[in-house]
């Protein structure tokens, strides 16, 4: 019974059904942000939301029954359980803020869709490497902020008057948000300031930030390599099982042929 339940939960049609329920529920929660729609179809939206929640609960209970202790060892199952548990918390009184967290159910797509699951796994795998890059980026920002405060604090006090404002301005420059106007404001008093901004943007945007992409891409390559290796191992196991079954069938067939030959040889003597 557990095997049948596990096969049913893993079936492609059931997975597509769950994806459809998640998308429908996300759309309903989005429609609830429109007062006019809530006024006309509020009861229907609430009904669909409750039905989707009940489906998620039944799915989790079925998974727990089919997988037993393996259910809690799978991080994705724990992730789904936490999201559904948040949705089950009453949204009245002091806990009414949890009502807005119902949209977290849309994140269940991360655990249902294999491609999204691989991306998240790759990002988690890249976190150790990304931490070193964050430290490097923070160091570059701090050094540049101290320099900018001392060099351009009087020329543009609203931008570089203090270390915190310089950090924010340089972070804004790093993201490419209105950095041209920031540079021109400083260059009105310091024409050579373009050198500082050009070097800063080159270091932060075209070097440090691209290191993030390199680390993530490397992690995704490792994730895909492990997945392909696991697929090959699984295919090899199935092939070996088939070969073992064929060898067993050949052995049984040869034994049957030997018994049949013995019966034929013993036939004339018996007569």
N, C-alpha and C positions, 0 to 999 in steps of 0.2 A: 504493500500500500504506500509506504514512504517513497519507494522507487518511482511508482506511478505519479505521485504528487510532485516529486523532484523533476521528472521528465515533463510534466504538464507546465510547471512554472518556468522551465527553461525553453519551452517551445517558442518558436519564432512568432507565431500568431498571438500567443499570450503576451509576449514582450511588446509587440506592436500595439496591442490593446492597452497596456499600461502606459505606453508613451502617449497614446491618444488621450487617455484620461488625464495625464499630467498636463498636456498642452491645453485641454479643455478647461481644466481647473485654473490654470494660469490666466487664460483668457477671461474667465468669469471673475476672478479677483481683480483683473484690470478694469473690467466693465463696472465693478462696484465703486470705482473712483469717480464715475460720472453721476452726479446727483439726478439728472433727468432719467437716465436708464434705471437707476435704483428705484425711483419713484414709480415708474411704469412696470418694471419687471423684477422688483426686489425679491418677491416670494420665489420666483423661478430661479433666480441666481442663488438664493440661499439653499434651495432644494438640490441644485446641481452641485453646489459646494459640499453639502453634507453627504451626498451619494459618493462623490469622489473620495471623501475622507473615509467612508466606510469601506470602499474598495481597497484603499491603501492598508487599512487595518486588517482586513481579511487576508490580503496578500502577505503581510508580515507574519500573521499567525500561521498561515500555510507554510511559509518558509521556515519558521521556527519548528513546526511539526516535522517537516521533511528533513531538515538538516540537523536538528537536535543541538548538541553541544557545538557543532561546527558553525552554527548561526552567529554566536557571539564572537567567534574568532575571526570572522570576516569584517574588516573595517567598514565596508560599504553597507553591510546589513546594520551595523551600529549607527552609521550615518543616517540611513533611512528611518530607523527606529526613533532617533532623537527628533528628526523633523516631524514625524507623525505625532510623537508625544507632545511636542510644542503645540500642535494643532488641536490636541485633545484637551489642553488646559482651558478652563473656563475663562471667557473674555469679558467678564463683568467685574465691576468694582475696581480694585487697585490693579488688577491684572488685565485691564482693557487694552493696555499697550501691546499685549501679545497678539491682539487681533491683526495688527499690521504684519506680524511675522508669519502669517499663513502663506504669504507668497513664497516663503522658503520651500514650500512643496515643489515649486518649479525646479529647484536644485536637484530633485530626484532624477532628473534627466542625466545627471552626471554618473549616477550609478546604474542606470538602465541602458544607456547607449554605450556600447563598447568603445567607440572611437573617442568619446568625451572622457571615458574612464581612463583611457591610455594617456590623454593629454594631462589630466590631473595627476596621474601617477608620475609622469615625466616632470611636472612642475615640482612635486614633492621631492623627487629624487634630486632636482637641481638646487634645492634650498641650501645645502651646505656650501656649494660653490658660489651661490649668489650672495651668501653672507660676507664672504671676503670682498666681493665687488662693492657691496654696500659700504663696508668700512673704507675702501679706497675712495669711493665717491664722496663720502662724508668728509674725509680728510681733504680732498680737493676743494670741496665747497667751503670748508672752514678756512683754509689758507687763502682762497680767493676772496672770501668775505672780509677777512682782516685787512688784506691789501686794499680792497675797494673802499673800506671805511676810512682808512688813513689817506688814500689818494683822492677820493672823490666825495668825502663826507661833507665838506663845505660847499662844493659845487652843486650837489644834489642832495640836500639833507633829507628830503622826503623819501629818497631811494636808498641812500647809503649813510644816513646820519648816525646810525648805531649798528652794532653787530647783528642783532636780530633782524632789523630791516634790510641790512645788506644780504643776509642769508636768504630771506624771502625773495628779494629782488633777483639774486643770482639763480635761485631755484626757478623763478619765473622765466628768466633768460634761458636757462637750460632746457626748459620745455618748449621754447620758441614762442612764448606768448608775449607779443608786443615788445620784443627785445629791441627792435629797430628804434622805436621812440625812446626807450630807456637809454640806448647808446647815444642818440642824437642830443638828448638832454644833457648828458655829461660832456659830450664833444663840443658843445657851445662854449664851455669854459676850458676844456682840455682836449684840443684837437687830436692828440695822439692816443686818446682813450680807445680808439678802434682796435689798437693792437691788443689791449687787455681783453676786450670782449671777443675778438676773433680767436685768440689762443684759448680762452675759457670755453667757448662753444665747441671748438675742435676737440679739446681734451674731454669734455663732459659728454657731448652729444655723439660725436663720431668715434670715440674710443671707448669710454667707460660704459655708456649705455649699450653699445654694440656687444660688449662682453657679456651682458645679460643674455642677449640673443644667442651668442655662441654657447653659453652654458646650457641654456634650455634646449637648443637643437641637439647638443651632444647627449643630454639626458634622454631626449626622445629617441635618438638613434639606439641608445642602450636598451631602452624599453622595447623598441621594435625588434631588436636582435634577440632579446630574451624571449619575447613572444614567439618569434619564428623558431627558436630553438625548442621551446616547449611544444610547439605544434609538430615539429619534426619528431620529437621524442614520442609524442602521443601517436603520431602516424606509424612510427616504428614499432611501438607496442602493439597496435592493432594488427599490423602486418605479421608480427611474430606470433600473435595469437592465432591468426588465420593459418599460418604455416604449421603450427603445432596441431591444429585441428585437422588439417589435411594429412599430416603424418600419421595421426591416430586413425583416421579413416582408412588410409592405405594399409596400415597394420591390421585393422579389423578385416578388411577386404581380403588380404593375403591369408589370414587365418581361416576365413570362410572358404576360400578356394582350396586350401589344404584339407580341410574337413570334407569338402565335397569330393576331392580326389580320393581320400581314404575310403569314403563310402562307396565310390564306384569300384575301387580295387577290391573291397570286401564283398561286393555283391555276388560275383560268380561262386566264391567259396561257400557263401551261405546257401546258394541254390543247389 
